[in-house]
Amino acid sequence: MKLRITLAVAAAALASAPAFAQQQGVTKTEILIGTIQDLSGPLAGYGKQARNGMQLRIDELNEQGTIHGRKLRLIAEDDGYDPKKAVLAAQKLVNQDKIFIMAGHLGTAQNMASMPVQFEKNVVNFMPITAAREMYEPFHRLKYSFAATYFDQIRLALPKLAKDKAAKKVCTIYQDDDFGLEVLRGAEAGLKSVGMELGEKTSYKRGATDFSSQVARMKAANCDLVVLGTIIRETIGTIAEARKTGFNPTFLGSSAAYTDLIHKLGGKAMDGLYATMTVQHPYLDEASQPIRFWAQKYKTRFNEDPTVFSVYGYTIIDQFIKAAQKAGPNLTTDTFVKTMDTMTFEPDMFGGARATYTATKRLGNDQSRLSQIVDGKWKVVSDYLK
């Protein structure tokens, strides 16, 4: 009888402490990935596409194989592009759903608000969809970022464009938050490097729809190049208002404005807009056969055309899969971080630059290219800017 009780106690002890139970979000058969997207607010066009891109790569893996016997499952939460809701979404994913990793969270202010919730529970913030420096600075072992920062994008692109266009007065309109300020600072640093400074600065509150007063200020100041710290509807609204009033400077946006929604929703008036970009928009008639094939596959799955945000989502999960495979069967936050700190991701069909990570380098690369809307379609117009 004693022996039976002892064996039962020993069995219970072993059952209560298997290797898999020690790591949140990882079981013998599954890895749980969380993401927070704007699915109902001003950036819902981005958020839904990013989520779909992530789901496409997860479906591919689950249909074709596993990561050391484990399938992937994605739980997506909607924050409506509101930092307060992002915190609530992070609390649910981290404490209730018990995700292993937070992947591709969209938005600068939203990530800033929710990262402390994750870090308290040792959950990595993996490749957030924002190009803010705070996604890898100050250093934190749980931060990994893939996007050349808004700061560096504008810092490198603006002097080149200002010189090409012989601009005399460079101005900016920017969103009054962490995102917009990064674009503003990049513009100031870029101009300083060529002995210039901003002639006019004007901002707007997140969610604004009327940009007439800001455009009037820039027109009155005779700005001939305008840096846009804007996203979708603010980019369209600013340029449309400018065209309407006969104000036609060169417009330069960041990768936040690099989306087909600009020319689809804004129409002909958007022709001429420049934006920095890190990966190529996947048009269905793209000359590259692999991109064309991928885009058709995406459209078949989701019944809509993919965008560059679909590519971001897809690539983020692809990189997670590569690192998790390399980390081996004992997947924990520690083994994942240790593996990520040795990872190099080579350029893929979408044209992203080579990305490397180390124990002290948590931004994969700082390079971007210039693209321009020509006849209603984004065309790459520069090599990687250095």
N, C-alpha and C positions, 0 to 999 in steps of 0.2 A: 504493500500500500504506500509506504514511505517513498519507495523508488518511483512509483507512478506519479506521485505528487511532485517529486523533484524534477522528473522529466517534463511534467506538464508546465511547471514554473519556468524551467529552462527554455522550453518551446515558446512559451508566451513572451519571455524576454527577447528571444531571437526575433519573433514575429513583430514585436513592437519597435525593433530598431534595425530594420534592414537598411542597407546602404542607400537605397533609393528614397527612403522616407526622410532622410536628413536634408534633402535639397527641395526647397519649395518649387513647385511647378514642373518637377521631373518625376515621372513614374517609370516602371519597367517598360511601358508601352507608349508613353506620350510625353511631349514637351509642350508646355502651355505658353503661348506668346500673347502678350497684350499690346494693344495699340489704342491711342486716343486720337480721334480725327474730328474735324468739323464736318458733321453730316447734315446739319440743319441751318447753319449760319451763313455769313458772307463768303466763306471759303469752302462751302459744301462741294463745289465743283472740283476742288483739289482733293478734299478729304475722301470722297467716294472713290475717286480714281486711285488714290494711294492705297486704300483698303482693298480695292479689286486687284491691283497689281500684286499686293502681298498674298492675297488668296489664290491667285493664279499659280504662283510659285509653290505655295503650300500644297495645292491640289496636285501639281506635277510630282512633287516629292512623294506624296502619299499614294499616288497611283503607281509610281515606278519603284518605290523602295522605302527605306527608313533611315534614320540616323541611329545606328547601333541598336536596331530593333524598335525604335520609337518613331511614331508618327508625330506630325505637328498639328496643333489646334490653335486657331486664332480667335481671340475675343476682342471685338472692337467696341469702344465706347465713344459716345458723341459728347463733345464739350461745347458745340455751337460757337467755337472760336472765342470762348469766354474763360479767362484764367481761373475764375472762382469755380466754374463747372469742371475745369481740368483737374483741380485739386480733388473734387468729389469723385471724378472718374478714376483718378489714380488710387484713391483710397479703396474704392471698390475692387479694382483689378489686383492691387497688391495685397490687401487684407482679407478680402472675401473670396475672390477667384483664385488668389495665390499663384499669380503668374511667375514664370521663371525670369522673363526678360520683358522690358518695355521697348518696342521697336517702332521706329518711324513716326513718333508723335509729332503732329503738325503744329507749328507756330512757336514763335520766340517767347512771348510773354507766358504762354500756356506751359511750355517746358520749364521756364524759370519757376513758375508757381508750383509745379507738381514734382520736380526732381527731389526736393527734400523728403517727400512722402516715400518715394522709391528707395532713396539711399538709406533711410532709417531701417528698411527691411532687406538691405543688401541686394537690391534689384538694379541691374545694369540699365542705363539709358542708352540704347543702341541706335545709332544713326538717326537722330531726330530730323524731321524734314523742316529744317530752318538753317540758315547759314549765319547765325549769330555766333560771335566768338565765345559767348558764355557756354556754348555746347561742349567746349573742351577746355575753357579757361574759367576760373582758376583750375588747376589740375585736380582731378578726382579720379580715383581708380575705377569708378563705375561709369565714366563718361567716354563715349566713342562717337566721333562726328565724321561725316563723309563729305560735306559740302564746303567748297571754297567759300570763305566768309563773305557776307555782303560788303564788309569793310574792304577786304582785299579785292573783291570783284571790281568795285567802283574805283578804289585807289589805283588799280592798274589800268583799267579801261578808260577812265576819264581823260587823263593827260593825252593819250593816243588820239581819242576822238576829238578833243579840243584842238589839237594840232592839225589833224586831218581836215577839220571844218573851219580852221582859222577863227575859232570862237574868240570874241572879245569880252563878252560878259556871260559868265556861267552862273546859273541860279539853281535853286532846288525847291521842290515841294515834297514834304515827307509826312508820314503818319506819325502822330505824336505818341510814340511808344518805343519799346526796346528795338523793334525792327527798324522803324524809321530813323532812329538816332544812329544806328549802325551805318545806314546808307549816307546820312549826313556827314558822319565822321570820316567815312571813306572818301567822300567828295572833297572834304577839307584837306585831308592828308595828300590826296592825289594832286590837287591844285598847288599845294604848298611846294611839292617836289619840282614844279615848273615855274615857281615864282608868281603864282596867281592866287586869288582868293574868291570866295563866293560873293557875287554882287547882290543877291537877294535871297533871303531864306523865308519860306512860309510853310506852315504846317496845318494839319487838319486832325480832328478827332477820329479815332477808329469807328467805322460805321457811317461816316459822313457820305452824303450823296450829292451835295451842291459844292462845286469848286469855283464858282464864278468870281468870288472876291479874290481868291488866291491867284487865279489866272490873270485877273485885271491888274494885280500888283506886279506880276512878272512882265506883263505886256508893257505897263507904264515904265518899268525899269529897263526896257529894251534888251531883255535877256535873249541871247541867240543860241544858247544851249541850256537845256533844263534837265537836271538829274531828278529822276522820279523815285522817291522812297514810297512807292505805291504798289498795290497788289492787283486784283482783277478790275473791279468796277471803278476803283479810284483812278487807275491808269486810263481806262476808257473814258471816264467822266472828265478828267483833266484835258486829255487830248481833244476830245469832241468839243469841249467848251472853247479851247484854244482855236481850233479850226473855224468854229462858228464866228469867232470875233476877228478872224483874219490874222491871228497870231500863229506863226509857223516856225518856231525854233527847231533845232535838232533835239529830239527827246531821247534820253538814255535811262533805261530801267535796269533793275537787278534781275537775278534769276527768279525772283518772286513774281515778276511780270512776264516771264518766259513761258507762255502757255498759249495753246491754240484758241482758248476762250477769248483772248484779246481780239484777234481778227474775226473770229466767228460772231462775237457779240457786237464788236465795235465797227465792223465793216470797213469800207474803203478808207475812211478817215484815219485808220490805224497804220496804213502804209507809211513806211519810212521810220517807224519806231525801232530803235536799237535796244537790245537787252543783253546782259551777260548770261551765259548758260554753261552748265557743266556736262550735261548729257543731251543728246539730240532728241527732238520731238519725233515720235514714231508715226509718220504719215502712212496711210495704207498704200499709197502709190510711191513710197520711198524707193529710190534707186537701189538701195542695198537689199538684196534678196532675203538675208536673215531677218532684218527688221520688218520687211514686208510680211514674211511668214509669221513672225511673232505677233504683229499687229492684227492679222487676220484671225489668228488663234484667239487672241484677246476678244476681238469683236464677236466671234462665234460663242464664246463663253458668257459674255456680259451684254451682248446685243447693243453695244455702243463702241465708238472709236476710242482707242487708248489715247492718253496724253503723256506728256513728260512726267506727270505725277504718277501715272501707272508704272512708268519705268522706274521711278524712285522706289516705289513700294516693292516691285518685283526684285530689283537689285539688292535692296536691304535684306530681304529674306534669303536671297541667293547667297549673300555674304555670310549671313548667320549660319546657313546650312554648312558652308565650307568650314567655318571655324568650329562649329559643334561637332562635325565629323572628325576633324583633326584633334579635338579635345579628348576623344576616346569615349569608351562606354561609361566611365565614371564622370558624368557631367554635373559639375557644380559651378557656382559663381566663381570660385577660385580657379578651377581648372579652365573655365571659359576665358577668364581675364588673362591668365597666364598664356593661353594659346593665342588670343587676340593680339597680345604684345609681340608675337612673332609673325603676324600675318602680312602677306603682300597680295593684293588683288590686281591682277593684270587688266589692261584695258579690254572692255567687252565690245559687243557689236554696236552698242549705243554711243560709243565714243568717249566714255569717261576716262579721265587720266589715270595712270597707275597710282594705286594707293598703298601706302605702307604704314604700319602701326608698330610702336615699340612701347616699352614701359614708361617712357617719358614723352612720346609723341602720340597724341590722341586725335589729331586731325589727319585724315588719310592723304589729302593733297590740298594745295592752296591755289590751284590753277583753274581758270575759266576762259571761255572764248566769247567773242562778240557775234551776235546774230542780228539780223534785221528782217522786218516784215516787208517783203517785196511781192506785189500782186497777190496779197492775201495769204501769204505763206512764209514761215520762218526759213531764212537762208543763212547758213553759217558764213560769216564774212571775215573771220580772222583765225589765226592759229591760237594755241594757248598763249595767254598773255603772261609775261614775266617781268 
